[in-house]
Amino acid sequence: MREDRDIPRPPVREDREIPRSPMREPRPQTPMAVQQAIEEVNQIIDTLRGTLDDMEAVLETLELAERQKIADEQEIDTLRRGLRQLHRPREGGQPSPRH
């Protein structure tokens, strides 16, 4: 028979309590911390206002591009109609003179 020391045993796991930090009582904010928070919020508001201004400028550019695109499409349609009229035979059966 084999002795117990020949059989490997899993390591023994000790159940230890994980040390926890003691419960802290919330401390009142100092006036300086509150003032700093107010300043940070005001900076965020300023940043958001700047971002909004930038987005409005982009929107204006997009709207201008859309209006220009519509105007260009209308001009292209007008030119196409003019080309079709040039290619149609004239009424009265006479071919158009070529230059």
C-alpha positions in Angstrom: 0.0 0.0 0.0 1.0 3.5 -0.7 1.4 6.1 1.9 -0.6 9.2 2.0 2.4 11.4 1.4 2.8 10.0 -2.1 -0.7 11.2 -3.2 -0.6 14.9 -4.1 -3.1 16.9 -2.2 -4.7 20.2 -3.4 -3.5 23.1 -1.5 -5.5 24.0 1.5 -7.4 27.2 1.0 -7.8 29.3 4.1 -11.0 31.2 4.3 -9.9 34.6 5.3 -12.0 37.7 5.6 -11.0 40.3 3.1 -10.2 43.4 5.1 -12.8 46.1 4.4 -12.3 49.8 4.8 -14.3 51.2 7.7 -17.5 52.9 6.7 -16.9 56.5 6.2 -19.5 59.0 7.1 -20.2 61.4 4.2 -18.5 64.7 5.1 -20.1 67.9 4.2 -18.7 69.6 1.1 -16.5 72.6 1.7 -17.6 75.8 0.2 -14.5 75.7 -2.0 -15.4 72.3 -3.4 -19.0 73.5 -4.2 -17.6 76.6 -5.9 -15.2 74.4 -8.0 -18.2 72.2 -9.0 -20.1 75.2 -10.0 -17.2 76.4 -12.2 -16.8 73.0 -13.8 -20.5 72.9 -14.6 -20.2 76.4 -16.1 -17.3 75.3 -18.2 -19.3 72.3 -19.5 -22.2 74.6 -20.3 -19.8 76.9 -22.3 -18.4 73.9 -24.1 -21.9 72.7 -25.0 -22.9 76.1 -26.2 -19.8 76.2 -28.5 -20.6 72.8 -29.8 -24.2 73.9 -30.5 -22.9 76.9 -32.4 -20.6 74.6 -34.4 -23.5 72.2 -35.2 -25.7 75.1 -36.3 -23.0 76.3 -38.6 -22.8 72.8 -40.1 -26.6 72.7 -40.5 -26.5 76.0 -42.3 -23.8 74.6 -44.7 -25.8 71.5 -45.3 -29.0 73.5 -46.0 -27.1 75.7 -48.4 -25.7 72.6 -50.2 -29.2 71.2 -50.4 -30.6 74.4 -51.9 -27.7 74.5 -54.4 -28.2 70.9 -55.3 -31.9 71.5 -56.1 -31.0 74.6 -58.1 -28.4 72.6 -60.1 -30.8 69.8 -60.7 -33.4 72.3 -62.0 -30.8 73.9 -64.3 -29.8 70.5 -65.6 -33.4 69.7 -66.3 -33.9 73.0 -68.2 -30.8 72.3 -70.3 -32.0 68.8 -71.1 -35.3 70.1 -72.2 -33.5 72.6 -74.4 -31.4 69.9 -75.9 -34.4 67.8 -76.7 -36.1 70.7 -78.4 -33.0 71.2 -80.6 -32.9 67.5 -81.6 -36.6 67.4 -82.5 -37.5 67.9 -86.2 -39.0 71.2 -86.8 -42.7 71.4 -87.5 -43.7 71.7 -91.1 -41.5 68.8 -92.3 -38.4 70.9 -93.0 -35.2 69.6 -91.5 -33.3 72.0 -89.4 -30.3 73.6 -91.2 -26.9 72.3 -90.2 -24.0 74.6 -89.8 
